[in-house]
Amino acid sequence: MIKINNICCIGAGYVGGPTMAVIADKCPNINVNVVDIDEERIKKWNDKNLKNLPIFEPGLAEIVDRCRDINLHFSISVEEKIYEADMVFISVNTPTKKKGLGAGKASDLRWVEESARQVAKFSSGHTIVVEKSTLPVRTAEVIQNILRSAEQDNHRRGISFDVLSNPEFLAEGTAIEDLEYPDRVLIGGDNINAMNALHSIYSRWVSKEKILFTNIWSSELAKLTANAFLAQRISSINSIAAMCEATGADVREVSRAIGTDSRIGSKFLDSGPGFGGSCFKKDILNLVYLAEYFGLNEVANFWQSVVNLNNWHQNRISKLVVKKLFGTVTGKKIVVLGFAFKANTNDTRESAAIQICKDLIDEGADIWIHDPKVSKLQIEKDLEMAPIEQLEEIKENKLLSKIGKWRFSKSLDIFDKAHAVLMLTEWKEYKNIDWIDISKKMMNPAWVFDARSITDPSKVESANLNLWRVGDGTSK
Ligand SMILES: NC(=O)c1ccc[n+]([C@@H]2O[C@H](COP(=O)([O-])OP(=O)(O)OC[C@H]3O[C@@H](n4cnc5c(N)ncnc54)[C@H](O)[C@@H]3O)[C@@H](O)[C@H]2O)c1
């Protein structure tokens, strides 16, 4: 049995950070090093004030508090930590390619390739390399090729590698719970000793029947497939939400009715503003690219339509807001509640809020954004424009920044003279809003657009506010 004493994880992001924190917590005798090229991110992981960790996930700060500087370390010492490791996880970003062959669909593997080269260059003895990033099928081959040529390099005698695929199925917002109680752990590979070594880590807290062995290609494809199926359910229910609004049905009732069918199940049947997050869209587009590559055009079209429906749905919400506000939002104050792509995370990647806010700013609205965990700077990056209050500062410094009519507020005291409230993230604090009190501050008539179904319609309506809820064909 190969014994693992030292782990190095390349990539201290939304996957690398929480995953390694849980491994360190469950395996006190394993030394876990998380490395990253992003110095700022590493500084935040090492910040004494746990509120400043770069990632917000319920339960994460407590684990970091227990393990950091004991058997969990964050650093930029990539070379040194690879050298010391028996097992290296590659957990780097794999976004959609922006240019070149496959642009707009295929994954950009430059960070994965760079990580493999670093492992090839700096490892010592036998190293098990684990793909944690979500990768197109047959990427392990690329990694294996890079590592094989290092094995054959005369200057690097005595080194050898095994490559495993161990995709991560955690969902942001519930990452720690998902890691501590996973539905399954997938280990793809062709060397049973290496697979057993990884098995021996997970089996400390995951029951053996939940740890599945597959071949490496099935493991890679299973991750893309899982995300494609989940995103497909969201597009399916959002398409039905639009049908409900047109026909007088209520999507919540339809969801309940179909979710009780055990063949369908009740999860992932909540209609919302469209799926976001760093993974769903990119992984489906990757699947589309692979299907096209293999000449499976019908398969490619099928999965592409899931993304198309999502884009259409987000666009439908901003258009609807304009339409309900008498066809124009120019100069009208609209309060946007929530910018993260879902509750309990500070991640905004591919958040529906980005496109919806951009659309409304383009239409001339005056947007006031609140989110309990997302920073103003992050919103500025996502909207690609500075907030309106920086206009003078930008003029004075003669900076060429684009300015947009939006503001950020940390407090919820922002409803004065608002024409509408648009609810885009299901944060707990938005569920208990006192609509009677707020309606007194808002314009009359005013609207509440609830894209997350978190309001109690009777409370909003008794406050004399107009209400639109996603998929509610029964509201006026
Ligand atoms: N975020 C999720 O919910 C989730 C869930 C499951 C799987 N995944 C997959 O996991 C992978 C990582 O996702 P993420 O959300 O953690 O990404 P992320 O962007 O948050 O983190 C990736 C980190 O890797 C670092 N990095 C890149 N190249 C490096 C190098 N050569 N050396 C050291 N560090 C390097 C980056 O600086 C960054 O901090 C992706 O393939 C993603 O598809 C993500």
The ligand as a MOL file (V3000), in Angstrom:
LIG
                    3D

  0  0  0     0  0            999 V3000
M  V30 BEGIN CTAB
M  V30 COUNTS 44 48 0 0 0
M  V30 BEGIN ATOM
M  V30 1 N -16.2430 26.2380 -8.0460 0
M  V30 2 C -16.9690 25.1420 -8.0150 0
M  V30 3 O -18.0790 25.0980 -7.5130 0
M  V30 4 C -16.4240 23.8590 -8.6030 0
M  V30 5 C -17.0200 22.6460 -8.2620 0
M  V30 6 C -16.4840 21.4770 -8.7880 0
M  V30 7 C -15.4070 21.5350 -9.6670 0
M  V30 8 N -14.8790 22.7390 -10.0140 0 CHG=1
M  V30 9 C -13.7130 22.7500 -10.9040 0
M  V30 10 O -12.5400 22.8720 -10.1050 0
M  V30 11 C -11.5480 23.6460 -10.7910 0
M  V30 12 C -11.1280 24.8300 -9.9320 0
M  V30 13 O -12.2660 25.6470 -9.7370 0
M  V30 14 P -12.2580 26.8410 -8.6910 0
M  V30 15 O -13.6510 27.3420 -8.6290 0
M  V30 16 O -11.5720 26.4040 -7.4340 0 CHG=-1
M  V30 17 O -11.3050 27.8880 -9.4640 0
M  V30 18 P -10.6380 29.2020 -8.8780 0
M  V30 19 O -10.4310 30.1020 -10.0350 0
M  V30 20 O -11.3870 29.6830 -7.6800 0
M  V30 21 O -9.1990 28.7100 -8.3330 0
M  V30 22 C -8.1630 28.2530 -9.1360 0
M  V30 23 C -6.8470 28.7370 -8.5390 0
M  V30 24 O -5.7700 28.1250 -9.2520 0
M  V30 25 C -4.6860 29.0270 -9.2510 0
M  V30 26 N -3.6940 28.6530 -10.2650 0
M  V30 27 C -3.8330 28.6510 -11.6110 0
M  V30 28 N -2.6980 28.1960 -12.1920 0
M  V30 29 C -1.8290 27.9170 -11.1930 0
M  V30 30 C -0.4970 27.4030 -11.1610 0
M  V30 31 N 0.1440 27.0840 -12.2670 0
M  V30 32 N 0.1170 27.2400 -9.9600 0
M  V30 33 C -0.5370 27.5550 -8.8110 0
M  V30 34 N -1.8090 28.0280 -8.7820 0
M  V30 35 C -2.4480 28.1980 -9.9530 0
M  V30 36 C -5.3460 30.3710 -9.5220 0
M  V30 37 O -4.5200 31.4440 -9.1480 0
M  V30 38 C -6.6200 30.2510 -8.6550 0
M  V30 39 O -6.4490 30.8140 -7.3770 0
M  V30 40 C -12.1760 24.0510 -12.1310 0
M  V30 41 O -11.7880 23.0970 -13.0910 0
M  V30 42 C -13.6670 23.9190 -11.8640 0
M  V30 43 O -14.3800 23.6200 -13.0200 0
M  V30 44 C -15.3410 23.9080 -9.4800 0
M  V30 END ATOM
M  V30 BEGIN BOND
M  V30 1 1 1 2
M  V30 2 2 2 3
M  V30 3 1 2 4
M  V30 4 1 4 5
M  V30 5 2 4 44
M  V30 6 2 5 6
M  V30 7 1 6 7
M  V30 8 2 7 8
M  V30 9 1 8 9
M  V30 10 1 8 44
M  V30 11 1 9 10
M  V30 12 1 9 42
M  V30 13 1 10 11
M  V30 14 1 11 12
M  V30 15 1 11 40
M  V30 16 1 12 13
M  V30 17 1 13 14
M  V30 18 2 14 15
M  V30 19 1 14 16
M  V30 20 1 14 17
M  V30 21 1 17 18
M  V30 22 2 18 19
M  V30 23 1 18 20
M  V30 24 1 18 21
M  V30 25 1 21 22
M  V30 26 1 22 23
M  V30 27 1 23 24
M  V30 28 1 23 38
M  V30 29 1 24 25
M  V30 30 1 25 26
M  V30 31 1 25 36
M  V30 32 1 26 27
M  V30 33 1 26 35
M  V30 34 2 27 28
M  V30 35 1 28 29
M  V30 36 1 29 30
M  V30 37 2 29 35
M  V30 38 1 30 31
M  V30 39 2 30 32
M  V30 40 1 32 33
M  V30 41 2 33 34
M  V30 42 1 34 35
M  V30 43 1 36 37
M  V30 44 1 36 38
M  V30 45 1 38 39
M  V30 46 1 40 41
M  V30 47 1 40 42
M  V30 48 1 42 43
M  V30 END BOND
M  V30 END CTAB
M  END
